[in-house]
Amino acid sequence: MVSSPASAAQRYCHWLTARSGSHFTLAFLFLEPDRRRGMEAVYAYCRAVDDAVDREGVPEEQARRELQTWRRELAACEEGFPAHPIAVALRRIQSRFEIPTDLFRKLIAGAEMDLQPKRFRAFEELRLYCEHVASVVGRISVRVFGCEHPAAGRYADALGIAFQLTNILRDLKSDLERGRLYLPIEDLERFGVTEEDLKTLAVRAEPVEAQTRFLKLMEFECGRARDYFRQAQEHCRESGEARQLLPARVMAAVYGGILREIERSPERVFSGRIRIPKTKQLWLAIRCLLTSSS
């Protein structure tokens, strides 16, 4: 029996999601099948857009061409004839969950911000970047989850920023190696830390004075990320949709765990990628489930 293009596209998205090893795959297990398939399509699209700009050795011109290809695929979704399997799956979930195409376009605009190494002068600039690359994914996700309360959208905004700030701290070393630094310049200046200090600390814990300033900087940055996690919790309570938001709450618990690890030992960001073990992820997920049921 020959499968339809839509079912083949969905299997492709499922395969991409399963092989990713992402923290997000655990959260998807708490969704009913149709919504899980929707999130697999969303994840596959996000992964494809990220890969266009994050793959090693890809020239900027080629990355821009790939992003433009995705813009054309989104336009084809609106017209009813997408070609790429991911876009075929997206068209179905856009119709099923009433997701505006502009949300997917905004993610491409966010990816383009990474094409040229840049520095954010102030946190407000970084916040806008976080909204484009992370909060917009949350906005898409809450529609797939079936949320209706406006506070769920605010939850997505705050949680997306919290996630991205955590990613920025966790990936500080690898980003520096690629010529990227997302910490606002105003923060570096406030704590007397230079980009050269960070590059030096990435290879050795000296000089001690620079390390002390770095620890104070990280305490401040972790506190900001923690504040966005708190804002997200408040919006979740306001929405009254904790059960629908369970997959996001599971991810919030996992990313909150990553942030706690950074808070305990900020210097660990220079020694390897901080991850939460699968067993602990499962325990966090069960705790979120029990909280939803209470």
C-alpha positions, -999 to +999 in steps of 0.1 A: +000+000+000+014+034-011+014+060+017+002+095+011+026+125+009+012+138+042+018+105+061+053+101+045+061+137+055+050+131+091+071+099+093+101+120+081+095+146+109+091+118+134+124+103+123+142+136+125+129+143+160+137+108+173+173+109+161+180+143+175+184+133+211+169+166+221+156+173+256+123+182+239+115+146+228+106+136+264+081+164+266+064+154+234+055+120+250+029+138+272+009+149+242-020+130+225-009+115+191-022+143+168-006+171+189+026+151+192+028+148+154+022+185+153+051+192+176+074+168+157+067+189+125+074+221+144+107+206+158+118+194+124+112+229+109+131+246+137+159+222+134+161+227+096+162+265+100+188+263+128+210+240+107+210+264+078+230+288+099+247+266+125+264+239+104+302+241+105+319+254+073+287+266+056+294+300+038+270+328+047+258+331+011+248+294+011+230+298+045+210+328+032+200+307+001+188+279+024+167+303+045+153+318+013+143+283+002+123+280+035+106+313+029+095+299-005+083+267+012+062+288+036+047+307+007+039+274-010+022+262+022-001+292+020-008+285-017-014+248-011+016+231-028+047+228-005+074+205-018+097+197+011+084+170+035+087+192+065+067+219+047+041+193+038+037+184+075+037+221+084+008+229+061-013+202+078-006+215+113-011+251+103-046+242+092-053+219+121-041+242+148-047+276+132-010+287+133-002+320+113+026+316+088+042+348+100+052+329+132+073+305+111+087+334+091+097+352+123+119+322+132+138+326+099+143+363+106+158+352+140+181+327+123+194+354+100+206+374+131+232+346+136+247+348+101+272+375+109+289+377+143+274+405+162+273+419+197+243+431+216+250+464+232+221+463+257+198+436+271+168+450+252+186+440+219+193+405+232+157+402+244+143+409+209+167+382+195+155+357+221+119+365+211+127+357+175+145+325+180+128+310+211+096+328+222+081+325+187+085+287+190+066+288+223+038+308+206+035+281+179+037+254+205+009+267+228-014+266+198-005+230+192-011+222+229-046+236+226-042+266+249-067+295+245-061+319+274-040+350+265-017+343+295-005+311+278+010+333+251+027+354+277+039+322+293+055+312+259+072+346+256+088+345+291+097+308+289+113+313+255+135+340+268+144+319+299+153+290+277+175+311+253+193+329+282+201+294+297+213+282+263+236+313+260+252+306+293+255+269+287+271+274+253+294+303+261+325+284+252+313+269+219+298+302+208+331+320+215+349+295+194+326+304+165+330+341+169+297+346+187+291+363+221+255+369+231+261+385+266+252+422+264+282+445+263+267+466+290+268+436+313+304+429+305+314+465+312+294+465+344+314+436+358+347+445+342+349+414+320+362+416+285+357+392+256+394+384+258+389+375+295+363+350+285+385+335+258+413+331+283+391+316+310+377+292+284+412+275+283+425+281+318+411+293+351+435+323+353+441+351+360+422+347+393+411+383+392+393+378+359+378+346+371+363+365+402+348+391+379+334+363+356+317+346+385+300+378+395+289+383+359+275+348+357+256+353+390+239+383+375+231+365+342+217+334+360+196+357+381+181+373+350+173+339+335+158+327+368+135+358+368+121+349+334+114+314+347+095+329+376+075+352+352+066+321+332+053+303+363+031+333+371+016+334+336+010+296+338-010+300+370-029+329+355-038+309+324-054+281+343-041+257+316-014+239+335-024+205+321-024+217+284+010+233+291+025+201+306+050+195+278+063+231+282+064+227+320+084+195+316+109+214+295+109+243+320+118+218+347+147+204+326+161+238+316+157+250+351+178+221+361+205+231+336+204+267+350+208+254+386+239+234+375+254+266+360+245+285+391+263+260+413+295+259+392+296+287+365+331+276+354+316+243+342+304+261+310+341+260+299+346+223+305+317+207+286+281+209+276+259+207+307+231+181+304+205+166+326+206+128+328+177+110+312+167+094+345+165+129+362+145+142+332+120+115+337+117+122+374+111+159+367+085+150+341+066+128+365+067+155+391+052+180+366+025+154+357+016+149+394+014+187+399-010+189+369-032+163+385-034+178+419 
